[in-house]
């Protein structure tokens, strides 16, 4: 029973994301050979939803730089000055980018003669003791009119070195929030990684550990460090205890619709598709002094719409190609891996799971085109991305199972921080969303056992939790 449940998890994540003519989920930690060697350009997750405290805007969260160990000094994690980071929007439904939000970065060091990130207690973003500082510039690119507009700039929240160096880190993070002309709101900086999955069990020959990490993310992390066998027992959140670099962008809905008016199903302007990318200059030269010089046109090196697709569905020889590709080309480039995926064959052979036969057209609506009547735009072209119906208001009582539980404000209609995409995709792949009557017995019990609820996150911008500090709060209490 244990291996059968995990097998279903593996199949669900792989199939539900993959069988959409292309990947379509939202978790991408070390998913491809190229990005595993280029951590600062590797996007890990994408979220988009209508927040309770900002009902006239869409909140977009893009996370990059996976599995940041909090104790990572003296060169703490940051965005890369030599990469460009994008949030891409399809507001037409043709699987092409029409609006791009471009973030570029610049780092300065106030004192080059010290190894220290900070030379004393930091009380503000301009504190002389904050030695290493990074700034961002946000540009909006309207692709159809070839118009580029600088929306504003600001400072990246510093890395949380520890409570001695930064006794009021929350204030530093709040000071990094910028409200820009046009109603845009921006936060950039390190955050506690919001994704949750029993990652080790999935890749350790599908050795699922039944149970709930749930609200005990911290407890699960402690178990992982201080004891417990590798198999059996309670599920462990594999990314708990790590940080990511986050961009949180809040955009008025009228600045996302194709006609500039409020989202209205009658106008057909209410659904958008989103995906993240990172790009680098094609030419890199290592100089004699150890520095590097970059030149030439940009090349996309990372891409993410929905989760675990490139990790599990796309074969090793195509993973870097996927990261360099566009959603509009997904059917031609990756369709063969999606409609008849390798994981489904393995799960049937190894565990006897009666996976629905190929081609899995039932999942195309969920992951490639959007679900009719929910988040499918008119005259849609299939392509892997996160689709959001902006006309649907926030749920009064959100469920971590989103649409499966009747909560149409949740995944796969966009994605909120607490949506359990692993379990949702697992169950959708087994037929629980489009045809519950045909789903194999026990479908609604399939789980990886790792989840958090909405109380884990903040109720106000930027919503993600404070990053885990480099040194513990009890550093000087003798424990």
C-alpha positions in Angstrom: 0.0 0.0 0.0 2.9 2.3 0.8 4.6 1.9 -2.5 1.3 2.0 -4.4 0.4 5.4 -2.9 3.8 6.8 -3.8 3.6 5.4 -7.2 0.4 7.2 -7.7 2.1 10.4 -6.5 4.9 10.0 -9.0 2.5 9.3 -11.8 0.2 12.0 -10.8 2.8 14.7 -10.7 4.3 13.5 -13.9 1.2 12.9 -15.9 -1.0 15.8 -14.7 1.7 18.2 -15.5 3.1 16.5 -18.6 0.1 15.4 -20.4 -0.9 18.8 -21.3 1.1 19.0 -24.4 3.9 20.4 -22.2 4.8 20.8 -18.7 2.5 22.9 -16.6 3.1 23.0 -12.9 5.2 25.1 -10.6 8.0 23.5 -8.8 11.4 23.3 -10.4 14.3 22.7 -8.0 17.4 21.5 -9.8 15.3 20.1 -12.7 17.7 20.3 -15.6 21.5 19.7 -16.2 22.0 23.3 -17.2 20.2 25.0 -14.4 21.6 22.6 -11.8 25.0 24.2 -12.7 23.5 27.7 -12.9 21.7 28.1 -9.6 21.2 31.9 -9.7 19.2 31.7 -12.9 17.1 28.6 -11.9 13.4 29.5 -11.2 11.8 27.2 -8.6 8.1 28.2 -8.4 5.5 30.5 -9.8 2.3 31.7 -8.1 -0.5 34.0 -9.2 -3.7 34.7 -7.4 -6.1 37.5 -6.4 -5.3 38.3 -2.7 -7.9 39.2 -0.1 -6.3 42.5 0.7 -5.8 43.4 -3.0 -8.9 42.3 -4.9 -8.4 44.6 -7.8 -4.9 43.3 -8.5 -3.1 40.1 -9.4 -0.3 39.0 -7.0 2.5 37.2 -8.8 5.3 35.5 -7.0 8.4 34.2 -8.8 11.0 32.4 -6.9 14.6 31.7 -8.1 17.8 30.1 -6.6 16.7 26.8 -5.1 17.7 25.2 -1.8 19.5 28.1 -0.3 21.3 26.9 2.8 20.7 29.7 5.5 24.3 29.3 6.7 25.7 30.4 3.4 28.2 33.2 4.2 30.4 35.0 3.5 28.8 35.3 0.0 25.1 35.1 0.7 22.7 34.3 -2.0 21.4 37.0 -4.3 20.1 37.6 -7.8 22.7 37.7 -10.5 23.7 41.0 -11.9 24.6 39.2 -15.2 21.2 37.7 -15.7 17.8 39.2 -16.5 14.6 37.8 -14.9 11.2 38.0 -16.5 7.5 37.4 -15.6 5.7 36.8 -18.9 2.0 37.3 -19.5 -0.2 36.0 -22.3 -3.4 38.1 -22.2 -4.6 36.9 -25.7 -4.7 33.1 -25.3 -2.3 32.3 -28.2 0.5 30.9 -26.0 2.7 33.9 -26.8 4.1 36.6 -24.5 2.4 39.9 -24.8 3.5 41.7 -21.6 6.8 41.1 -19.9 8.0 42.4 -16.5 11.8 42.6 -16.6 13.9 42.7 -13.5 17.6 43.5 -13.7 20.1 43.9 -10.8 23.2 45.7 -9.7 25.4 44.9 -6.6 27.7 47.3 -4.8 30.1 46.8 -1.9 30.7 49.7 0.3 34.0 48.3 1.7 36.0 46.0 -0.6 38.6 45.5 2.1 36.5 43.2 4.4 35.1 39.8 3.9 32.0 40.7 5.9 28.5 41.1 4.4 27.8 43.5 7.2 30.4 45.2 9.4 28.1 45.8 12.3 24.4 45.8 13.4 22.2 46.8 10.5 19.2 48.9 11.4 18.2 50.3 7.9 18.7 49.6 4.2 21.1 52.6 4.1 23.0 51.7 7.3 26.7 52.1 6.7 27.2 48.7 8.3 25.3 47.0 5.4 28.3 46.4 3.2 26.8 44.4 0.4 23.7 46.0 -1.3 21.8 45.0 -4.4 19.3 47.1 -6.3 16.7 46.2 -8.9 15.1 48.0 -11.8 11.7 47.0 -13.2 10.8 47.5 -16.8 7.5 46.7 -18.5 7.7 45.5 -22.1 4.6 45.6 -24.2 5.6 43.2 -26.9 3.0 43.9 -29.5 3.8 47.6 -29.6 7.5 47.1 -28.9 7.2 49.6 -26.1 9.5 49.5 -23.0 8.7 51.5 -19.9 10.8 51.7 -16.7 8.3 51.4 -13.9 10.7 52.0 -11.0 13.6 50.7 -8.9 14.4 49.8 -5.4 16.7 47.9 -3.1 16.7 44.1 -2.6 16.0 43.2 1.0 19.3 42.0 2.5 20.0 38.4 3.3 19.0 37.6 6.9 22.5 37.0 8.3 21.2 36.4 11.8 19.5 38.1 14.8 22.7 39.6 16.1 23.5 41.4 12.8 19.9 42.2 12.0 17.8 42.2 15.2 14.7 43.7 13.4 14.9 42.0 10.1 11.1 42.3 9.5 11.5 46.1 9.4 14.3 45.8 6.9 12.1 43.7 4.7 9.2 46.1 5.0 11.4 49.0 4.0 12.3 47.1 0.8 8.6 47.2 -0.4 8.1 49.7 -3.1 4.7 51.2 -4.4 5.3 52.4 -7.9 3.3 54.8 -10.2 0.5 53.0 -11.9 -0.5 51.0 -8.8 2.3 48.4 -9.0 3.7 47.0 -5.8 7.1 45.2 -5.5 9.1 43.3 -3.0 12.4 41.6 -3.9 14.5 39.6 -1.4 15.1 36.3 0.3 12.2 34.3 1.7 11.5 31.0 3.4 10.8 28.6 0.4 7.0 28.2 0.3 6.9 25.0 -1.7 6.3 21.7 0.1 6.9 18.1 -1.0 8.4 14.9 0.4 11.1 15.3 -2.3 13.6 12.7 -0.9 11.0 10.0 -0.8 9.9 10.6 -4.4 13.5 10.1 -5.7 14.5 7.4 -3.2 12.9 4.7 -5.3 9.4 6.0 -4.5 9.7 5.2 -0.7 6.8 7.2 0.5 6.6 8.1 4.2 3.0 8.2 5.1 1.7 10.8 7.4 1.4 14.6 7.5 4.3 17.1 7.7 1.5 19.6 7.5 1.5 22.4 9.9 4.6 21.0 11.5 7.0 22.1 8.8 9.5 23.1 11.5 9.0 19.9 13.3 9.5 17.9 10.1 12.8 19.8 9.5 13.9 19.0 13.0 13.1 15.3 12.4 15.1 15.3 9.2 18.2 16.7 11.0 18.0 15.1 14.4 16.7 11.6 13.9 14.3 9.2 12.2 15.0 6.6 9.5 15.0 7.4 5.9 11.9 5.4 5.1 8.7 5.0 7.0 7.4 7.4 9.6 6.1 10.8 9.0 6.5 12.6 5.7 9.3 15.2 5.6 9.0 18.5 3.7 12.1 18.2 1.5 12.5 22.0 0.9 11.7 23.0 4.5 14.6 24.7 6.1 15.8 26.3 2.9 15.3 29.8 1.5 14.8 31.2 -2.0 15.2 34.5 -3.7 11.7 36.0 -4.4 10.2 38.6 -6.6 6.7 39.6 -5.5 4.8 41.8 -8.0 1.3 43.1 -7.5 -0.3 44.4 -10.7 -3.7 46.1 -11.2 -5.9 43.9 -13.2 -6.6 46.6 -15.7 -2.8 46.7 -16.5 -2.9 43.0 -17.4 -6.0 42.7 -19.6 -5.5 43.0 -23.3 -7.9 46.0 -23.6 -7.1 47.8 -20.4 -10.6 47.4 -19.0 -11.7 45.5 -15.9 -11.7 41.7 -16.3 -15.1 40.6 -17.7 -16.1 37.2 -19.1 -18.5 38.9 -21.5 -15.5 40.8 -23.0 -13.3 37.7 -23.0 -10.5 39.5 -21.3 -10.6 37.9 -17.9 -8.1 35.0 -18.3 -4.3 35.4 -18.4 -1.5 32.9 -18.7 1.8 33.4 -16.9 5.3 31.9 -16.8 8.7 32.9 -15.5 12.0 33.0 -17.4 15.6 33.9 -16.9 18.0 35.0 -19.6 21.8 35.4 -20.0 24.1 37.0 -22.6 25.2 34.3 -25.0 28.9 35.1 -24.8 30.9 34.7 -21.5 34.7 35.3 -21.2 36.8 34.4 -18.2 39.3 37.2 -17.6 42.8 36.8 -16.2 41.8 38.4 -12.9 39.1 35.8 -12.4 36.2 38.2 -13.4 33.9 37.4 -16.3 32.7 39.6 -19.2 29.4 39.0 -20.9 28.3 40.1 -24.3 25.9 39.4 -27.2 22.1 38.8 -27.3 20.2 37.3 -24.5 19.4 33.5 -24.4 16.7 32.0 -22.3 18.2 29.5 -19.8 15.3 28.8 -17.4 11.5 28.6 -17.7 8.7 27.7 -15.4 4.9 27.8 -15.6 3.5 24.9 -13.5 5.4 22.4 -11.2 7.6 19.3 -11.5 7.1 19.0 -15.2 10.7 19.4 -16.4 11.9 17.4 -13.5 9.9 14.3 -14.1 8.3 14.4 -17.5 10.9 15.7 -19.9 13.8 13.3 -20.5 17.3 14.2 -19.6 18.3 15.0 -23.2 15.5 17.5 -23.6 15.5 19.3 -20.3 17.8 22.2 -21.3 15.9 22.5 -24.5 12.6 22.9 -22.6 14.2 25.7 -20.5 15.2 27.5 -23.7 11.8 27.0 -25.5 8.6 28.9 -25.8 5.0 27.7 -24.8 3.8 28.2 -28.4 6.2 25.4 -29.5 5.4 23.0 -26.8 3.1 20.7 -28.7 5.6 20.2 -31.5 8.7 20.0 -29.2 7.4 17.9 -26.3 4.0 16.4 -27.2 5.3 12.9 -27.6 6.6 12.9 -24.0 3.3 14.2 -22.7 0.5 12.3 -24.4 2.1 9.0 -23.7 4.6 9.7 -20.8 7.3 7.3 -19.6 6.3 7.6 -15.9 2.8 6.2 -16.7 4.3 3.1 -18.4 6.7 2.5 -15.4 3.9 2.9 -12.8 1.8 0.4 -14.6 4.6 -2.1 -15.1 6.0 -1.8 -11.5 2.9 -1.2 -9.4 -0.1 -2.4 -11.5 -1.8 1.0 -11.5 -4.5 1.2 -14.2 -3.4 4.5 -15.6 -5.9 5.8 -18.2 -4.6 4.9 -21.7 -2.9 7.3 -24.0 -3.5 9.8 -25.4 -4.5 11.6 -22.2 -6.7 14.3 -23.7 -8.6 14.6 -20.5 -5.7 16.5 -19.0 -5.2 18.9 -21.9 -8.0 21.1 -20.7 -6.6 21.2 -17.2 -3.0 22.0 -18.0 -2.6 23.2 -21.5 -5.7 25.2 -22.5 -7.4 26.0 -19.2 -10.7 24.4 -18.1 -13.7 25.5 -20.1 -15.9 27.8 -18.0 -13.2 28.3 -15.5 -9.9 29.6 -16.9 -9.9 28.9 -20.6 -9.6 32.0 -22.8 -11.5 32.3 -26.1 -9.8 30.7 -29.1 -7.1 29.4 -26.9 -3.9 27.8 -28.3 -2.4 25.1 -26.1 0.8 25.9 -24.2 2.3 25.2 -20.8 1.7 28.1 -18.4 -0.2 29.0 -15.3 -3.7 30.3 -16.2 -5.7 32.6 -14.0 -9.3 33.8 -14.3 -9.0 37.3 -12.8 -12.8 37.8 -12.5 -13.0 35.1 -9.8 -12.8 36.8 -6.4 -10.8 35.4 -3.4 -12.5 32.4 -1.6 -14.2 33.1 1.7 -12.9 29.7 2.9 -9.9 28.6 0.9 -9.1 24.9 0.5 -5.6 23.6 -0.1 -7.2 21.3 -2.7 -8.5 24.2 -4.7 -10.9 23.4 -7.5 -11.1 19.7 -6.4 -12.8 20.9 -3.3 -15.1 23.4 -5.1 -12.8 26.3 -4.4 -12.5 27.8 -7.9 -10.2 30.6 -6.7 -7.4 28.0 -6.2 -5.2 25.7 -8.3 -5.4 25.0 -11.2 -7.0 28.4 -11.5 -3.8 30.2 -10.8 -1.9 29.1 -7.7 -1.9 30.4 -4.1 0.9 29.8 -1.7 -1.0 27.2 0.3 -2.4 25.2 -2.6 -1.2 21.6 -2.4 -0.3 21.3 -6.0 1.4 17.9 -5.6 -1.8 16.3 -4.2 -4.0 18.2 -6.6 -2.1 17.2 -9.7 -1.9 13.6 -8.4 -5.6 13.3 -8.0 -6.4 15.2 -11.2 -4.2 12.8 -13.1 -6.2 9.9 -11.7 -9.4 11.4 -13.0 -10.8 13.1 -9.9 -11.5 16.5 -11.5 -13.0 15.9 -15.0 -14.5 12.5 -14.4 -14.8 11.5 -10.7 -16.8 8.4 -11.5 -13.9 6.9 -13.6 -11.2 7.7 -11.1 -9.6 4.5 -9.6 -10.7 3.6 -6.1 -8.9 5.6 -3.4 -7.9 8.4 -5.7 -8.8 11.1 -3.2 -6.5 9.5 -0.6 -3.4 9.7 -2.7 -0.9 12.1 -1.1 2.8 12.7 -0.5 1.9 13.6 3.1 3.6 17.0 3.0 1.4 20.1 3.2 1.0 23.4 5.0 -2.1 25.5 5.5 -2.7 29.2 4.9 -1.7 30.1 8.4 1.9 29.3 7.5 2.0 32.5 5.3 1.4 36.2 6.0 -1.9 37.8 5.2 -0.4 41.0 3.8 2.1 41.8 1.1 4.6 40.2 0.4 2.8 37.2 1.9 5.9 34.8 2.0 7.5 34.3 5.4 10.7 35.8 6.7 13.7 33.9 5.5 15.4 31.5 7.9 18.4 33.3 9.4 22.0 32.2 9.0 22.4 31.7 12.7 19.8 30.6 15.2 18.0 33.0 17.5 19.4 31.1 20.6 23.0 31.6 19.5 24.0 33.1 22.8 21.7 31.4 25.3 24.0 28.5 26.0 21.9 25.8 24.2 
